[in-house]
Amino acid sequence: MAERKLRQMERLKGAFGLSDVKEGEAFDPEAVAARRQSEKAARDAERAKRETERQVQLGVPAVGRPVCRSASLLAAACMSGILRTLRQ
């Protein structure tokens, strides 16, 4: 009976993604702060990676020009450069 309950708890942990949770961790402010900091660092790294990939796709050089965060601003900047070239 106890073995079946342990298997059930393991399946539930897997279903809810709770494989690395330690009992009582939610009540430890230092552990919570450390977990939040590591999650933020992981999110920031992922965001930087996506931004770099996006810049490569758009053909924006890594240095030399400011990077527009909005695609519409980038398109407007490109169009103004094209118009300036056509006027000359």
Buried (B, 14 or more C-beta within 10 A) or exposed (E): EEEEEEEEEEEEEEEEEEEEEEEEEEEEEEEEEEBEEEEEEEEEEEEEEEEEEEEEEEEBEEEEEEEBEEEEEBEEEEEEEEEEEEEE
